[in-house]
Structure formats: C-alpha cells, structure tokens
Amino acid sequence: MLHDNIGEQIRALPTEPLLPIEKKLIGWSLGIGIALLIVLTAINRLF
C-alpha cells in the first residue's frame, strides 16, 4: 500500500539548509516573543 512506508520515505529525503532569510525570521520571532514575555511579566507584577 502507498502509506505503509511514509516514515522511511521522509527519513530518506535529503536535509536542506536554512536560507538566510529563514534564519533572520526565526531570530526576529524569538526576539519578539522573549521581549513580549518580559514586558507582560513586568506589567503583571505592576498591577
């Protein structure tokens, strides 16, 4: 059947490196997320 060895097929695919723009987007997303957590924690402690 077609769906019997999907895991094997996925493992056999070559890995592709991240593009520079993808690395930049990951960095921005993490930075904004951490900054917002800090801001929300500070607001929570004030009120």
C-alpha positions as CSV (number, residue, x, y, z in Angstrom):
1,M,0.0,0.0,0.0
2,L,1.1,3.6,-0.6
3,H,1.0,4.7,3.1
4,D,3.0,1.8,4.5
5,N,6.5,3.3,4.4
6,I,5.9,7.1,4.6
7,G,8.3,7.3,7.6
8,E,11.0,5.6,5.6
9,Q,10.5,7.9,2.6
10,I,10.6,11.0,4.8
11,R,13.9,9.8,6.5
12,A,15.4,9.2,3.1
13,L,14.8,12.8,1.9
14,P,17.9,15.0,1.9
15,T,18.0,17.7,4.5
16,E,18.1,21.3,3.2
17,P,19.9,24.1,5.0
18,L,18.0,27.1,6.2
19,L,18.0,30.1,4.0
20,P,19.5,33.3,5.4
21,I,16.0,35.0,5.4
22,E,14.6,32.0,7.3
23,K,17.3,32.3,9.9
24,K,16.5,36.0,10.2
25,L,12.8,35.3,10.6
26,I,13.5,32.8,13.3
27,G,15.7,35.2,15.2
28,W,13.2,38.0,15.0
29,S,10.3,35.7,16.1
30,L,12.3,34.5,19.1
31,G,13.4,38.0,20.0
32,I,9.9,39.5,19.8
33,G,8.5,36.6,21.7
34,I,11.0,36.9,24.6
35,A,10.6,40.7,24.6
36,L,6.9,40.4,24.9
37,L,7.1,37.8,27.7
38,I,9.4,40.2,29.6
39,V,7.0,43.2,29.0
40,L,3.9,41.2,30.0
41,T,5.7,39.9,33.2
42,A,6.6,43.4,34.1
43,I,3.0,44.6,33.6
44,N,1.7,41.7,35.6
45,R,3.9,42.5,38.5
46,L,2.9,46.2,38.5
47,F,-0.8,45.5,38.5
